[in-house]
Amino acid sequence: MSDFIKVSSLIYAGKSSDNKPKGVDALTECWEIDTSAKWITFDGWNWNLKRYDGPNMAFKTSTSPLTTGTLFNYKGTISIKNIVGRVISAVQAQACTVKLGVVADLLSAYDICGVSGSITGYHVGALFTITGTAATGMVSTDSVGTMAPAQALPVITTCISSGIIKVTYSAANTGSILWMCQWEPISIDGVLYSA
């Protein structure tokens, strides 16, 4: 058994039987030349199989109180195929709206949807999604078991060193929302993960 060979700053190559490196930069990849499998590390030590058979998924919960913050971190260029929020703990009956935005390399936030209608008093199972058109408000439904319309257009975002997808709530309501992001890499270093 031998070690993977470093082929670029964030990529190693080797056989599936080779030892993957430890103590490397986060978001480093190991490419297996005999299986075509690709592995990624988010902490420099532990390796996760990187999926390419379809969109990848990342999950993040906004917990009570609902406050503005980072949902996901990303690097490189990615395509956001679908981002959906699902209420997992009822939202307080106090006026509140929600919107999503991206921030690349500490630049100004760019809204990937307009402000939603009110999410005041939304019940467990209510859904939120974006259309993929930046000026269009987030679409939501409080009818449990009814699907919100799917995102029609992907959102392409890129950064040089680091980017975030953030959520903005207009009030610090009680309640919890599980955010689910379906994404695909476009650049070789494209990755998205929960903050």
C-alpha positions in Angstrom: 0.0 0.0 0.0 1.3 3.4 -0.9 0.2 7.0 -0.4 -1.9 9.2 -2.7 0.2 11.6 -4.8 -0.4 15.4 -4.7 -1.2 16.6 -8.2 -2.3 20.2 -7.4 -2.9 22.3 -4.3 -6.3 20.6 -3.4 -6.1 17.3 -5.4 -4.4 14.0 -4.7 -4.5 10.9 -7.0 -3.9 7.3 -6.3 -5.5 3.8 -6.2 -8.4 2.8 -4.0 -6.0 0.7 -1.9 -3.6 3.7 -1.2 -3.5 5.7 2.0 -5.4 9.0 1.9 -3.4 12.0 3.3 -4.1 13.4 6.8 -3.7 17.0 8.0 -4.4 18.5 4.6 -6.4 21.6 3.7 -10.2 21.4 4.1 -12.0 20.7 0.8 -9.0 18.7 -0.5 -10.0 15.8 -2.8 -8.6 12.4 -3.5 -9.3 10.9 -6.9 -9.1 7.1 -7.2 -7.7 6.3 -10.6 -8.8 2.7 -10.6 -12.4 3.2 -9.5 -13.1 6.8 -10.6 -14.4 7.5 -7.1 -13.7 11.0 -5.7 -13.3 11.7 -2.0 -13.4 15.0 -0.2 -12.4 16.2 3.3 -14.1 19.1 5.1 -11.8 19.0 8.1 -8.5 17.8 6.6 -8.6 14.4 8.3 -11.8 12.6 7.6 -12.8 11.6 4.0 -16.3 11.5 2.5 -17.3 10.0 -0.8 -18.1 12.8 -3.2 -21.2 12.1 -5.2 -21.5 12.8 -8.9 -24.5 10.6 -9.8 -26.8 13.5 -9.3 -27.2 16.7 -7.2 -25.6 16.7 -3.8 -27.6 17.6 -0.7 -26.8 19.7 2.3 -29.1 20.4 5.3 -29.2 23.1 8.0 -31.8 23.9 10.6 -32.7 27.5 11.6 -33.6 27.0 15.3 -35.7 29.1 17.6 -35.6 32.1 17.7 -35.4 32.5 13.9 -32.6 34.9 13.3 -30.6 36.0 10.3 -27.6 33.9 9.7 -25.5 31.6 7.5 -27.1 28.4 6.3 -24.4 27.0 4.0 -20.8 27.7 3.0 -19.6 27.2 -0.5 -16.3 27.3 -2.5 -15.7 27.6 -6.2 -18.6 27.6 -8.7 -21.8 25.8 -7.9 -25.3 25.4 -9.2 -28.1 25.5 -6.7 -30.8 23.2 -8.2 -33.3 23.5 -5.4 -33.5 25.0 -2.0 -36.5 24.2 0.2 -37.3 25.1 3.8 -39.7 22.9 5.8 -41.2 24.0 9.2 -40.2 21.4 11.8 -41.5 23.4 14.8 -44.4 25.8 14.4 -43.6 29.5 13.7 -44.8 32.0 16.2 -47.9 34.1 15.4 -45.9 37.3 15.0 -45.3 39.1 11.7 -42.3 37.6 9.9 -41.0 37.2 6.4 -38.0 35.4 5.0 -35.5 35.7 2.1 -32.3 34.1 1.0 -29.1 35.6 -0.4 -25.5 34.7 -1.3 -22.4 36.5 -0.2 -19.2 35.8 -2.2 -15.8 36.6 -0.8 -17.2 39.1 1.8 -18.8 41.2 -0.8 -22.3 42.6 -0.6 -25.2 40.2 -0.3 -27.0 39.3 -3.5 -30.6 38.3 -2.9 -31.5 35.0 -4.7 -35.2 35.7 -4.1 -37.4 38.5 -3.1 -39.0 38.7 0.4 -41.7 36.1 1.0 -45.2 36.7 2.0 -45.8 36.4 5.7 -44.7 33.1 7.4 -46.6 34.1 10.6 -48.0 31.2 12.5 -46.9 28.6 9.9 -47.5 25.0 11.0 -45.2 21.9 11.1 -44.8 20.7 7.5 -45.2 24.1 5.8 -42.8 24.6 2.8 -40.7 27.4 1.3 -38.8 27.5 -1.9 -37.4 30.0 -4.4 -38.2 30.2 -8.2 -34.6 30.8 -9.3 -35.5 34.3 -10.4 -33.8 36.8 -8.0 -36.6 39.4 -8.1 -39.4 36.9 -7.4 -40.4 36.4 -3.8 -40.0 33.1 -2.0 -42.9 30.8 -2.6 -44.5 29.2 0.5 -47.5 27.2 1.5 -48.8 26.5 5.0 -51.0 23.6 3.8 -49.3 20.5 5.3 -48.8 17.9 2.6 -49.0 20.4 -0.2 -45.8 20.8 -2.2 -44.6 24.3 -2.8 -43.7 24.8 -6.5 -40.2 23.5 -7.4 -37.4 25.9 -8.3 -37.7 26.4 -12.0 -34.2 27.9 -12.7 -30.8 27.0 -11.1 -28.9 29.7 -9.3 -25.2 29.8 -10.3 -22.9 31.3 -7.8 -19.1 31.6 -7.6 -16.4 32.8 -5.3 -12.6 33.0 -5.2 -12.0 31.9 -1.6 -15.3 31.5 0.3 -19.0 32.2 0.0 -22.1 31.7 2.1 -25.8 31.3 1.5 -27.7 33.3 4.2 -31.2 33.5 5.4 -32.8 36.8 6.6 -35.9 36.7 8.9 -37.7 40.0 9.5 -38.4 39.0 13.2 -36.9 36.7 15.7 -39.9 34.4 15.9 -40.0 31.1 17.8 -40.1 28.0 15.5 -37.6 25.9 13.5 -37.1 25.5 9.8 -35.1 22.7 8.1 -33.4 24.0 5.0 -32.5 21.5 2.3 -30.2 22.5 -0.6 -29.8 20.3 -3.7 -26.6 21.4 -5.6 -24.0 20.4 -8.1 -20.4 21.5 -8.6 -19.6 23.4 -11.8 -15.9 24.1 -11.1 -13.5 21.3 -10.0 -13.3 22.9 -6.5 -17.1 23.6 -6.3 -18.5 22.4 -3.0 -21.3 23.4 -0.6 -21.8 22.3 3.0 -23.8 23.2 6.1 -22.5 26.1 8.1 
